[in-house]
Amino acid sequence: MSLGKYIKAKRKLHKITQPELAIKAGVGLRFIRDMEQGKTTLRMDKVNDVLRLFGEMLGPVSIDREKLIEDATKR
């Protein structure tokens, strides 16, 4: 699941609107919208401000290096 879909699902689970989430996290409404729409360049500190409301934070995730290399050579 992408970060945007994850945040949107959490927000809906907690019945919070985008404007409410922005205020509670101390970020702009545009940031919330960009994040939920899958913008690929986001400030990690702001993402963590949002995630912190749900008791979470960014961290490293294991990936399949072989698949990553294979995908890169196909480009």
C-alpha positions as CSV (number, residue, x, y, z in Angstrom):
1,M,0.0,0.0,0.0
2,S,1.3,3.4,-0.9
3,L,1.9,6.1,1.7
4,G,-0.9,8.2,0.3
5,K,-3.4,5.4,0.4
6,Y,-2.2,4.4,3.9
7,I,-2.7,8.0,5.3
8,K,-6.1,8.3,3.7
9,A,-7.2,5.0,5.1
10,K,-6.0,6.0,8.6
11,R,-7.7,9.4,8.3
12,K,-11.0,7.8,7.3
13,L,-10.8,5.2,10.0
14,H,-10.5,7.9,12.6
15,K,-13.2,10.0,10.8
16,I,-10.9,13.0,10.3
17,T,-11.2,15.4,7.4
18,Q,-8.2,16.6,5.4
19,P,-8.5,20.1,6.9
20,E,-8.7,18.6,10.4
21,L,-5.7,16.4,9.8
22,A,-3.7,19.3,8.5
23,I,-4.5,21.4,11.6
24,K,-3.8,18.6,14.1
25,A,-0.5,17.7,12.4
26,G,0.6,21.3,12.0
27,V,1.0,21.1,8.2
28,G,-0.8,22.7,5.3
29,L,-3.9,21.3,3.7
30,R,-2.0,21.2,0.4
31,F,0.6,19.0,2.0
32,I,-2.1,16.5,3.1
33,R,-3.7,16.5,-0.4
34,D,-0.3,16.1,-2.1
35,M,0.5,13.2,0.2
36,E,-2.8,11.4,-0.3
37,Q,-2.5,11.9,-4.1
38,G,0.9,10.2,-4.1
39,K,3.3,13.0,-4.6
40,T,6.7,11.4,-4.7
41,T,8.7,14.3,-3.2
42,L,7.6,15.1,0.4
43,R,9.5,16.4,3.4
44,M,10.0,13.5,5.7
45,D,9.7,15.6,8.8
46,K,6.2,16.7,7.7
47,V,5.3,13.1,6.9
48,N,6.3,12.1,10.4
49,D,4.2,15.0,11.8
50,V,1.2,13.4,10.2
51,L,2.1,9.8,11.0
52,R,2.8,10.7,14.7
53,L,-0.9,11.4,15.1
54,F,-1.5,7.7,14.4
55,G,1.4,6.6,16.7
56,E,3.8,5.8,13.8
57,M,6.8,7.2,12.0
58,L,8.8,6.6,8.8
59,G,11.4,3.9,8.8
60,P,13.4,1.6,6.5
61,V,11.6,-1.2,4.7
62,S,13.3,-4.2,3.2
63,I,13.0,-4.6,-0.6
64,D,13.9,-7.2,-3.1
65,R,17.2,-5.9,-4.5
66,E,17.3,-8.3,-7.4
67,K,13.9,-7.2,-8.6
68,L,14.9,-3.5,-8.1
69,I,18.0,-4.1,-10.3
70,E,16.0,-6.0,-12.9
71,D,13.4,-3.2,-13.1
72,A,16.1,-0.6,-13.5
73,T,17.7,-2.5,-16.4
74,K,14.4,-2.6,-18.2
75,R,14.1,1.2,-18.4
